[in-house]
């Protein structure tokens, strides 16, 4: 976490009485600037990832109540989000409501489907012996923006 991001988080924590709360800062994979913009505008309130990669990468699953800092492609903070809901669903069973909450493209389920099949098919190529199938489980997170960096500058 760079100094600007740390200062943003520290100020938010202080103002909200979150002294002992940690966070992580990250970019969305496909198009960090566009997706961060959609978050800041309130159009993107959901995100998903491949469940099996959490175990492979040794990462913990997201938890309801956790805070994350969304970064742009220059690793500058855009927003702090708080996770409100986490569900594990097979991709082919993800609801249209959730898919649309991702706020991407033309806002349709079909756009979400096509974009995620392409994205997950590419990302598994980084792992030896891993494939992607539309019956794979996804970690579907619903979140809300709790702070915008521009409001803290």
C-alpha positions, -999 to 999 in steps of 0.1 A, spaced: 0 0 0 15 33 -10 17 63 13 -13 82 -3 -35 51 0 -23 45 36 -31 81 45 -66 78 30 -73 46 49 -59 60 82 -80 91 79 -111 70 71 -104 47 101 -99 76 125 -131 93 114 -151 61 117 -136 46 149 -120 16 131 -87 16 150 -80 -21 148 -93 -28 113 -70 -38 85 -77 -36 48 -62 -45 15 -58 -23 -16 -62 -38 -51 -71 -32 -87 -98 -49 -107 -81 -72 -132 -97 -65 -166 -97 -27 -168 -87 -11 -135 -95 25 -144 -129 18 -160 -140 -5 -132 -128 18 -105 -148 46 -122 -179 24 -122 -174 18 -85 -170 55 -77 -201 63 -97 -221 36 -78 -228 16 -110 -206 -13 -99 -217 -29 -66 -206 -65 -73 -176 -84 -83 -168 -121 -87 -137 -144 -89 -130 -180 -94 -134 -199 -61 -107 -225 -68 -80 -198 -72 -84 -188 -36 -71 -222 -24 -44 -223 -51 -32 -188 -42 -35 -194 -5 -59 -165 0 -88 -162 24 -123 -158 10 -138 -123 13 -159 -118 45 -190 -97 51 -180 -65 67 -144 -63 53 -131 -31 38 -111 -29 6 -95 0 -12 -100 1 -49 -71 14 -69 -67 27 -104 -41 14 -128 -15 38 -113 -22 23 -78 -38 55 -67 -69 51 -44 -103 57 -58 -127 44 -32 -131 23 0 -157 -4 -3 -173 -26 24 -184 -61 16 -221 -66 23 -227 -101 10 -206 -131 -2 -221 -160 -20 -205 -190 -37 -224 -199 -69 -217 -219 -100 -211 -195 -128 -241 -210 -148 -263 -203 -118 -253 -167 -111 -285 -146 -111 -291 -118 -136 -295 -94 -107 -259 -101 -95 -245 -101 -130 -260 -67 -137 -247 -54 -103 -212 -57 -118 -222 -26 -139 -200 -34 -169 -205 -30 -206 -240 -26 -218 -254 -38 -184 -269 -70 -197 -266 -105 -184 -253 -116 -218 -225 -90 -217 -215 -102 -182 -215 -138 -193 -194 -133 -224 -169 -110 -206 -165 -134 -177 -161 -165 -198 -134 -147 -217 -117 -133 -185 -117 -166 -166 -106 -186 -196 -76 -163 -199 -67 -161 -162 -65 -199 -157 -38 -200 -183 -15 -186 -157 -19 -218 -137 -5 -252 -146 -31 -279 -150 -61 -256 -143 -90 -252 -167 -122 -231 -166 -157 -244 -171 -190 -225 -167 -200 -249 -140 -170 -237 -119 -179 -220 -86 -175 -182 -83 -172 -161 -52 -198 -134 -57 -193 -103 -36 -218 -75 -32 -203 -42 -18 -210 -6 -11 -188 24 -14 -182 39 20 -157 66 10 -144 83 -22 -108 94 -23 -117 127 -39 -138 135 -8 -107 131 14 -81 152 -6 
